[in-house]
Amino acid sequence: MRAARTHAIDQAIGRNIRRQRIKKGLSQAGLGAAIGVTFQQIQKYETGMNRTSAARLFGIAQALGVPVAAFFEAIPVTDEPGHPDRKAPLPFKAERQAARLVKAFSRIASAKLRSRIAELIEEMTPGPG
């Protein structure tokens, strides 16, 4: 029997579940309790190891107070390798750093300072912005 592999779409949905859960400041155990599953099951959803049913996605969305569509953000139209719509996901460490950056950035009161910081970051990064 061949071991089942996770699908890129399931992994992307799982990353989005994790992103939304962290944004809401909820632990895996907290989300699990809210929807009636264990934190281990939440871990499996977030890694894409277990597929998340439509009914479960709906329950997770309600528990997090987000639309179900939030779990489909940044998912390519196709999962064919090399397709121009395919987006490379950030590694988990980069996702956490980005979340910290967004949280800190949103606390800056001065619109002018936020604009200058955004310009600085854009100047420091390669490619079109």
Residue pairs with C-beta under 8 A, 6 or more apart in sequence:
6 47
6 48
6 49
7 48
7 51
7 79
8 79
9 75
9 79
10 48
10 51
10 52
11 47
11 48
11 89
12 48
12 74
12 75
12 89
13 48
13 52
13 57
13 71
13 72
13 75
14 45
14 46
14 47
14 48
14 52
15 46
15 48
15 89
15 95
16 70
16 71
16 72
16 73
16 74
16 75
17 42
17 45
17 46
17 52
17 60
17 71
18 46
19 95
19 99
20 64
20 66
20 70
20 71
21 28
21 31
21 42
21 46
21 64
22 96
22 99
23 99
24 64
24 65
26 34
26 63
26 64
27 39
28 39
28 42
28 43
28 46
29 39
29 42
31 39
31 42
31 60
31 63
31 64
32 38
32 39
32 41
32 42
34 63
35 56
35 59
35 60
35 63
36 59
41 50
43 49
44 50
45 52
45 56
45 60
52 60
52 71
57 68
57 71
58 68
60 71
61 67
61 68
61 70
61 71
64 70
74 87
74 89
75 87
76 83
76 85
76 86
76 87
77 83
77 85
78 85
78 86
79 86
80 86
90 98
105 114
105 117
108 114
108 117
122 129
